[in-house]
Amino acid sequence: MPGSGAGVSGHSIAVARPDMQVDVLDSSHKKYAFLRQAVAELGFEECSAVCERAESWRPSERFDCIVSRALAEIAEIISLVEHLLAPAG
């Protein structure tokens, strides 16, 4: 689950690894709309956009990897997303 970072990190991963499920997350409705449109227009079948704050998002499954760009200091990032990381992630 990469953060959106204007779609750069998440969409780049989706291009490089079309076989991998990628969820891009942003709490801004404007950025989310862009992410959702990009997913649709680029035909990313294994990519989805989510409009939510990382600390309050409760997906049905945890993630093997989390990527963040310019969110906060590393210690704060960990505290915000640790509930999203799978045990072996």
N, C-alpha and C positions, 0 to 999 in steps of 0.2 A: 504494500500500500504506500505509494509515494504521495507526498503532498503535491499540490498542483504546480506551484512555482511557475505560473502562467502556462501550465501544461508541459513545460519543458522536460522535467524529470519523468513524469508519468508517461507522457506520450512517446518520449524517446525510448523508454523501456518497452512499451507496447510495439514500437516499430522493430526494435532489435530482437524481441522475444515474443512473437505473435502467439506462441503456444502457452504463454504464461498469463494467468489472470492478474490484471492490474486494476486497482481501484484508485482513482485520483480524487482527492478530498479538498474542498475549500468551503469556508463558511460564508464567503461573499456570493450573493445570488448572481451578481453580474459575472464573476469569474466562473461560477458553476455553469451558467448558461453557455459561456464560451466552451468550457470543457466538454459539456454534453453535446454541443453542436460539432465540435472537432471529432469526438468519438464517432458520431453518426456519419459525418461526411468522409472521414478517413477509413471507415469500415472496420474499426477495431472491434472484432467480435468478442475478444476476451478482456475488454476494458470497459469500465463503467465509471461514471462521475457521481460523486456524492456531495450534497450540500449540507455540511455539518462541521462542528468544531471537533477536533481530534479527541479532546478530553471528554466529550459527552457522547461520542459515537459508540454504539454497541452493535457491531455487525454480528451475523450469525456464526462466523468463523474467524479465528485469529489468523494473523499473517506471519509468514516465514521471514519476511524482510520489510522494513519500514524505511523510507527515504524521506528526508526533510530538507528543505532549502530555506535558509534565512528565517527560521521560525523563532528561535531563542538560543540561549546558551545550551550546551549539550545536556547538562544536568536537568534543566527544566524540560527539555524535549523528552528526555527519558521519563520524567514524572508524568508528562501529559499523555504519552502513548504506550506506556508499559502494559496497560490492560489490553492493548490491541495485538501484542506480540505473542506468537505461539510459544509453548514451552521450549521447543528446540530451535526457535527462531533466533 
